[in-house]
Amino acid sequence: MNKKLILTSLAMLSFSTSLFCQGSSPDFLRSTGKIYVVVAVIAVIFLMIVGFLIYLERRISKLEKLADDGVKTN
């Protein structure tokens, strides 16, 4: 179920980006200097996602350790 949803989302995203890019000049963002803003926003979002995944991994590890300790003592 999750694999189908992810693949469908990626396919829709790739098709929609190709449709939106046809109408504008490819150098528009670069010529106005806004490409750096776009790159910075994407970098911040990526770093936030990586940080959140690291946070979740640590919490899951703690819970697994607690569950293993609870099983061994009983």
C-alpha positions as CSV (number, residue, x, y, z in Angstrom):
1,M,0.0,0.0,0.0
2,N,2.7,2.5,1.0
3,K,4.9,1.6,-2.0
4,K,2.0,2.3,-4.4
5,L,1.3,5.6,-2.7
6,I,4.9,6.7,-2.9
7,L,5.3,5.7,-6.5
8,T,2.1,7.4,-7.5
9,S,3.1,10.6,-5.7
10,L,6.5,10.6,-7.3
11,A,5.0,10.0,-10.8
12,M,2.5,12.9,-10.3
13,L,5.2,15.2,-9.0
14,S,7.5,14.5,-12.0
15,F,4.7,15.0,-14.5
16,S,3.5,18.2,-12.8
17,T,7.0,19.8,-12.7
18,S,7.5,19.1,-16.4
19,L,4.2,20.9,-17.1
20,F,5.0,23.9,-15.1
21,C,8.5,24.3,-16.4
22,Q,7.5,24.6,-20.1
23,G,6.1,28.1,-19.9
24,S,9.0,30.0,-18.3
25,S,12.5,30.7,-19.2
26,P,15.0,28.3,-17.6
27,D,17.3,31.1,-16.6
28,F,14.6,33.3,-15.1
29,L,15.5,32.5,-11.4
30,R,19.2,32.7,-12.1
31,S,18.9,36.1,-13.8
32,T,16.9,37.6,-11.0
33,G,19.1,36.1,-8.3
34,K,16.3,34.2,-6.6
35,I,17.8,30.8,-7.4
36,Y,19.8,31.2,-4.2
37,V,16.7,31.7,-2.2
38,V,15.2,28.5,-3.7
39,V,18.3,26.5,-3.0
40,A,18.5,27.8,0.6
41,V,14.8,26.9,1.3
42,I,15.3,23.4,-0.2
43,A,18.5,23.0,1.9
44,V,16.7,24.1,5.1
45,I,13.8,21.7,4.5
46,F,16.1,18.8,3.7
47,L,18.1,19.5,6.9
48,M,14.9,19.6,9.0
49,I,13.8,16.3,7.6
50,V,17.1,14.7,8.3
51,G,17.1,16.1,11.8
52,F,13.6,14.8,12.5
53,L,14.6,11.3,11.2
54,I,17.6,11.3,13.5
55,Y,15.4,12.4,16.4
56,L,12.9,9.6,15.6
57,E,15.7,7.0,15.3
58,R,17.0,7.9,18.8
59,R,13.5,7.7,20.3
60,I,12.8,4.4,18.7
61,S,16.1,3.0,19.9
62,K,15.3,4.0,23.4
63,L,11.9,2.4,23.2
64,E,13.3,-0.8,21.8
65,K,15.9,-0.9,24.6
66,L,13.2,-0.4,27.2
67,A,11.0,-3.2,25.6
68,D,14.0,-5.6,25.5
69,D,14.8,-4.8,29.2
70,G,11.1,-5.4,30.1
71,V,11.0,-8.8,28.4
72,K,14.2,-10.0,29.9
73,T,13.2,-9.1,33.5
74,N,9.8,-10.8,33.3
